[in-house]
Amino acid sequence: MIRKTIVCGLAFAAVLGVASPVWASTSDAVVHDISADEQKAVKGYWTAERIGKMESDPPTNDPLQESPAGAGFRQATAADKSIGRLFFVDRDGADSSCTATIVPSAGRSVAVTAGHCVHGFDLIGNDPQWTTKLLFVPGFRDNTTPFGAFPVRSVVVHGQWVADDQKSNYDQAFLVLSERVPGVPQGIAFDQRPDQAVQQFGYPRATAAPGLQGRPEFIGMRLARCWGTAVKSPGYPGFPPEDLWGAACQMGGGSSGGPRIAHFAEPVGLGVVVGVNAQSSYIDNAGKYCTQPVAGQCTRHLVGPQFTKKITQPLYTRALLG
């Protein structure tokens, strides 16, 4: 069976995870609790030296060639404290990362990310596992943690994702953090119009785009973004199309779980999260699947599930319970 590629590991490789199989389900939500001992050990594990050795494109100081398909984002807005890098250890024992975003909650901070950043299967669809050593770092920049680092206390995903990681509409997850993150969260909304102007953020560790490769924004060291009108992915040959949306974007592995934000007020860095980054999709001018990137004819998009009341809201509600 050909399995769809998700964008979380370096470039376009699937990232899968390991952890103890302890979980409890409530309705459609599956809750995976992380032990207090593991939470305590997480900060000591993720040293600056370890992070600096993570696999990524080779760094460069060449000028960043910004465009809507790939750019940096300025500091000193609410985005700094609400969007961060999510570190974890994958199923093969390798250090890896995704992106996550703080959303409103009354108690402990809650963040949203992609389902495959916290749970997945091997390359032939067997041996489901949880990722381990989850640590959220808001505003991560140049291998520093300017606003602190926060272990994950529990993870909430949909039961359909735990059963089958090829159901990409369910590739979303909520994280309950062990401590409160300071700052203003991004908003969150369900069943929004998908084909609207969006900003997509992430901490990619790789890209195939000249002018972006090796820059701090594209090796996981600074926040990167893309923007444009979201379009629906036509899916892959042999798979039924799913409700995945996104704009043209060159962010690669590590950007998974990053927010797709509508109604974004750039001066203050706030908007409403309506979906997350999950996988790449090559789309031609007619909105159909294509395989060979050609300027103006076949463009790489970064797509992911659109948040809905049916799938997303129950997960969010369960995460708010702590």
URDA-V427275 format. One record per residue. N is the residue number from 1. RES is the residue in three letters. OMEGA is omega as a letter, one per 40 degrees, with the letter a starting at -180 (999 if undefined). Layout:
# URDA-V427275
n->{N,N}
res->{RES,RES}
omega->{OMEGA,OMEGA}
This chain:
# URDA-V427275
n->{1,2,3,4,5,6,7,8,9,10,11,12,13,14,15,16,17,18,19,20,21,22,23,24,25,26,27,28,29,30,31,32,33,34,35,36,37,38,39,40,41,42,43,44,45,46,47,48,49,50,51,52,53,54,55,56,57,58,59,60,61,62,63,64,65,66,67,68,69,70,71,72,73,74,75,76,77,78,79,80,81,82,83,84,85,86,87,88,89,90,91,92,93,94,95,96,97,98,99,100,101,102,103,104,105,106,107,108,109,110,111,112,113,114,115,116,117,118,119,120,121,122,123,124,125,126,127,128,129,130,131,132,133,134,135,136,137,138,139,140,141,142,143,144,145,146,147,148,149,150,151,152,153,154,155,156,157,158,159,160,161,162,163,164,165,166,167,168,169,170,171,172,173,174,175,176,177,178,179,180,181,182,183,184,185,186,187,188,189,190,191,192,193,194,195,196,197,198,199,200,201,202,203,204,205,206,207,208,209,210,211,212,213,214,215,216,217,218,219,220,221,222,223,224,225,226,227,228,229,230,231,232,233,234,235,236,237,238,239,240,241,242,243,244,245,246,247,248,249,250,251,252,253,254,255,256,257,258,259,260,261,262,263,264,265,266,267,268,269,270,271,272,273,274,275,276,277,278,279,280,281,282,283,284,285,286,287,288,289,290,291,292,293,294,295,296,297,298,299,300,301,302,303,304,305,306,307,308,309,310,311,312,313,314,315,316,317,318,319,320,321,322}
res->{MET,ILE,ARG,LYS,THR,ILE,VAL,CYS,GLY,LEU,ALA,PHE,ALA,ALA,VAL,LEU,GLY,VAL,ALA,SER,PRO,VAL,TRP,ALA,SER,THR,SER,ASP,ALA,VAL,VAL,HIS,ASP,ILE,SER,ALA,ASP,GLU,GLN,LYS,ALA,VAL,LYS,GLY,TYR,TRP,THR,ALA,GLU,ARG,ILE,GLY,LYS,MET,GLU,SER,ASP,PRO,PRO,THR,ASN,ASP,PRO,LEU,GLN,GLU,SER,PRO,ALA,GLY,ALA,GLY,PHE,ARG,GLN,ALA,THR,ALA,ALA,ASP,LYS,SER,ILE,GLY,ARG,LEU,PHE,PHE,VAL,ASP,ARG,ASP,GLY,ALA,ASP,SER,SER,CYS,THR,ALA,THR,ILE,VAL,PRO,SER,ALA,GLY,ARG,SER,VAL,ALA,VAL,THR,ALA,GLY,HIS,CYS,VAL,HIS,GLY,PHE,ASP,LEU,ILE,GLY,ASN,ASP,PRO,GLN,TRP,THR,THR,LYS,LEU,LEU,PHE,VAL,PRO,GLY,PHE,ARG,ASP,ASN,THR,THR,PRO,PHE,GLY,ALA,PHE,PRO,VAL,ARG,SER,VAL,VAL,VAL,HIS,GLY,GLN,TRP,VAL,ALA,ASP,ASP,GLN,LYS,SER,ASN,TYR,ASP,GLN,ALA,PHE,LEU,VAL,LEU,SER,GLU,ARG,VAL,PRO,GLY,VAL,PRO,GLN,GLY,ILE,ALA,PHE,ASP,GLN,ARG,PRO,ASP,GLN,ALA,VAL,GLN,GLN,PHE,GLY,TYR,PRO,ARG,ALA,THR,ALA,ALA,PRO,GLY,LEU,GLN,GLY,ARG,PRO,GLU,PHE,ILE,GLY,MET,ARG,LEU,ALA,ARG,CYS,TRP,GLY,THR,ALA,VAL,LYS,SER,PRO,GLY,TYR,PRO,GLY,PHE,PRO,PRO,GLU,ASP,LEU,TRP,GLY,ALA,ALA,CYS,GLN,MET,GLY,GLY,GLY,SER,SER,GLY,GLY,PRO,ARG,ILE,ALA,HIS,PHE,ALA,GLU,PRO,VAL,GLY,LEU,GLY,VAL,VAL,VAL,GLY,VAL,ASN,ALA,GLN,SER,SER,TYR,ILE,ASP,ASN,ALA,GLY,LYS,TYR,CYS,THR,GLN,PRO,VAL,ALA,GLY,GLN,CYS,THR,ARG,HIS,LEU,VAL,GLY,PRO,GLN,PHE,THR,LYS,LYS,ILE,THR,GLN,PRO,LEU,TYR,THR,ARG,ALA,LEU,LEU,GLY}
omega->{i,a,i,i,i,a,i,i,a,a,a,i,i,i,a,a,i,i,i,a,a,i,i,a,i,a,i,a,i,a,i,i,a,a,i,i,i,i,a,a,a,a,i,i,a,i,i,i,i,i,a,a,a,a,i,i,i,a,i,i,i,i,i,i,a,i,i,a,i,a,i,i,a,i,i,i,i,i,a,a,a,i,a,i,a,a,i,i,a,a,i,i,a,i,a,a,i,i,i,a,i,i,a,i,a,a,i,i,i,i,i,a,i,i,a,i,a,a,i,a,i,a,i,i,i,i,i,a,i,i,a,i,a,a,i,a,i,i,i,a,i,i,i,a,a,a,i,i,a,i,i,a,i,a,i,i,i,i,i,i,i,a,a,a,i,i,a,i,a,a,a,a,i,a,i,a,a,a,i,i,i,i,a,i,i,i,i,a,a,i,i,i,a,a,i,i,a,i,i,a,i,i,a,i,a,i,i,a,i,a,i,a,i,i,a,i,a,i,i,a,i,i,i,i,i,i,i,i,a,i,a,i,i,a,a,i,i,i,i,i,i,a,a,a,i,a,i,a,a,i,a,a,a,i,i,a,i,a,i,a,i,i,a,i,a,a,a,i,a,i,a,i,a,i,i,i,a,a,i,i,i,a,i,a,i,a,a,i,i,a,a,a,i,a,i,a,a,a,i,i,i,a,i,a,i,a,a,i,a,a,a,a,i,i,i,i,i,i,a,i,i,999}
